Amino acid sequence: MQQKTVRMPAIKRISLIAHDNMKPVLSDWCRQHQSLLSQHQLFATGTTGHKLSSELGLSIESLISGPLGGDQQIGAKIVEQKIDMVVFFWDPFEPMPHDPDVKALLRIAAVWNVAVACNRTSADFMLTSLLTAQGYDYQIPDYDAYLAERLDQHGSAE
């Protein structure tokens, strides 16, 4: 697929997600980085967002709970270029009934070239990177070129 360059804004749109056993770790991480996080636009799946908002007073747009579709809502925002970074503290020791949703979210983040941190160390590096505080040019799939190519091949929309 062809790629195109887009500009990520200096104020990042960051999604915060954590499996139940990892919510205390994410909460502690957010507390540690509260001043940095407050400079960005934050999104979270339902329970995580409400917990972080009430505990830390961060302004967070809470979607619905992950197992009920919140992971997919984050994925849709990634496709729409409304999420720039994903902090997803998942529990590698607990089987999750919504594993297919988690895999779909991670796949869509990879397709759309979105930065993902799955643990505290990678989240520390990602959030404190000099690139996080400035605009950033990056590559994403060029859907318009893809659609034009498909229309040329088939003569009309499918």
C-alpha positions as CSV (number, residue, x, y, z in Angstrom):
1,M,0.0,0.0,0.0
2,Q,1.2,3.5,-0.8
3,Q,2.1,5.7,2.1
4,K,1.7,9.4,2.7
5,T,3.3,11.8,5.2
6,V,1.1,13.5,7.7
7,R,1.9,15.8,10.6
8,M,1.2,14.8,14.2
9,P,0.4,17.8,16.3
10,A,2.6,18.9,19.3
11,I,-0.3,18.3,21.6
12,K,-0.6,14.6,21.4
13,R,-3.9,12.6,21.6
14,I,-2.9,9.8,23.9
15,S,-5.1,6.7,24.8
16,L,-4.7,5.1,28.2
17,I,-5.8,1.5,28.5
18,A,-5.1,-1.1,31.2
19,H,-6.3,-4.6,32.0
20,D,-7.8,-5.0,35.5
21,N,-4.6,-6.3,37.2
22,M,-2.6,-3.5,35.5
23,K,-4.9,-0.5,36.5
24,P,-2.9,0.2,39.7
25,V,0.4,0.2,37.6
26,L,-1.1,2.6,35.0
27,S,-2.6,4.8,37.8
28,D,0.8,5.0,39.4
29,W,2.5,5.8,36.1
30,C,0.0,8.5,35.3
31,R,0.5,10.0,38.8
32,Q,4.3,10.0,38.1
33,H,3.8,11.8,34.8
34,Q,0.7,13.8,35.6
35,S,2.2,17.2,34.7
36,L,3.3,15.9,31.2
37,L,0.0,14.1,30.6
38,S,-2.0,17.2,31.5
39,Q,-0.4,18.9,28.5
40,H,-2.0,16.5,26.0
41,Q,-5.5,15.3,25.1
42,L,-6.3,12.0,26.9
43,F,-8.6,9.2,26.0
44,A,-9.3,6.0,27.8
45,T,-11.5,3.0,27.8
46,G,-14.3,3.2,30.3
47,T,-13.3,1.9,33.7
48,T,-9.7,3.0,33.3
49,G,-10.7,6.6,32.2
50,H,-13.2,7.0,35.1
51,K,-10.7,5.7,37.6
52,L,-7.8,7.9,36.4
53,S,-10.1,11.0,36.2
54,S,-11.4,10.6,39.7
55,E,-8.0,9.7,41.3
56,L,-5.8,12.2,39.5
57,G,-8.2,14.9,38.3
58,L,-6.9,14.5,34.7
59,S,-9.2,15.6,31.9
60,I,-9.9,12.3,30.1
61,E,-12.5,11.5,27.4
62,S,-13.7,8.1,28.6
63,L,-15.1,5.7,26.1
64,I,-16.9,2.5,27.0
65,S,-15.2,-0.4,28.7
66,G,-12.7,-2.4,26.6
67,P,-14.6,-5.8,26.6
68,L,-17.8,-4.0,25.6
69,G,-16.1,-2.3,22.6
70,G,-13.9,0.4,24.0
71,D,-10.8,-1.1,22.5
72,Q,-12.5,-0.9,19.1
73,Q,-13.5,2.7,19.7
74,I,-9.8,3.5,20.3
75,G,-9.0,1.6,17.1
76,A,-11.5,3.6,15.1
77,K,-10.0,6.8,16.4
78,I,-6.6,5.6,15.3
79,V,-7.9,5.0,11.8
80,E,-9.5,8.5,11.8
81,Q,-6.1,9.9,12.9
82,K,-7.5,11.1,16.3
83,I,-5.1,9.1,18.4
84,D,-1.3,9.6,18.2
85,M,0.0,7.4,21.0
86,V,-1.4,4.3,22.8
87,V,-0.3,3.4,26.3
88,F,-1.7,0.0,26.9
89,F,-0.7,-1.8,30.1
90,W,-1.9,-5.3,29.4
91,D,-1.5,-8.3,31.7
92,P,0.7,-11.0,30.0
93,F,-0.2,-13.5,32.7
94,E,-4.0,-13.4,32.5
95,P,-6.0,-14.8,29.6
96,M,-8.5,-12.1,28.5
97,P,-11.9,-13.0,27.1
98,H,-11.5,-10.1,24.6
99,D,-8.1,-11.1,23.3
100,P,-9.3,-10.8,19.7
101,D,-10.2,-7.2,20.4
102,V,-6.8,-6.5,21.9
103,K,-5.0,-8.0,18.9
104,A,-7.2,-6.0,16.5
105,L,-6.3,-2.8,18.4
106,L,-2.6,-3.6,18.3
107,R,-2.8,-4.5,14.6
108,I,-4.6,-1.3,13.7
109,A,-2.0,0.7,15.6
110,A,0.8,-1.0,13.6
111,V,-1.0,-0.5,10.3
112,W,-1.5,3.2,11.0
113,N,2.1,3.7,12.4
114,V,0.9,4.8,15.9
115,A,3.4,4.6,18.8
116,V,2.4,1.9,21.3
117,A,3.8,1.3,24.8
118,C,2.8,-1.9,26.5
119,N,4.7,-1.5,29.8
120,R,6.0,1.1,32.1
121,T,9.5,1.3,30.7
122,S,8.3,1.8,27.1
123,A,5.7,4.3,28.3
124,D,8.4,6.3,30.1
125,F,10.6,6.4,27.0
126,M,7.7,7.3,24.8
127,L,6.2,10.1,26.9
128,T,9.5,11.7,27.8
129,S,10.8,11.7,24.2
130,L,11.7,15.1,22.8
131,L,9.4,14.2,19.9
132,T,6.4,14.0,22.2
133,A,6.5,17.7,22.8
134,Q,6.6,18.8,19.2
135,G,5.0,18.2,15.8
136,Y,6.2,15.1,14.0
137,D,6.0,14.0,10.4
138,Y,5.2,10.3,9.9
139,Q,3.9,7.9,7.3
140,I,0.4,6.4,7.2
141,P,-1.4,4.4,4.6
142,D,-2.7,6.5,1.7
143,Y,-6.3,5.4,1.5
144,D,-7.2,7.9,-1.2
145,A,-4.5,6.4,-3.5
146,Y,-5.6,2.9,-2.6
147,L,-9.2,3.7,-3.4
148,A,-8.3,5.4,-6.7
149,E,-6.2,2.3,-7.7
150,R,-9.2,0.0,-6.8
151,L,-11.6,2.1,-8.8
152,D,-9.2,2.1,-11.8
153,Q,-8.8,-1.7,-11.6
154,H,-12.6,-2.3,-11.4
155,G,-14.0,0.6,-13.3
156,S,-16.4,1.5,-10.5
157,A,-16.9,1.4,-6.7
158,E,-17.4,-2.0,-5.1
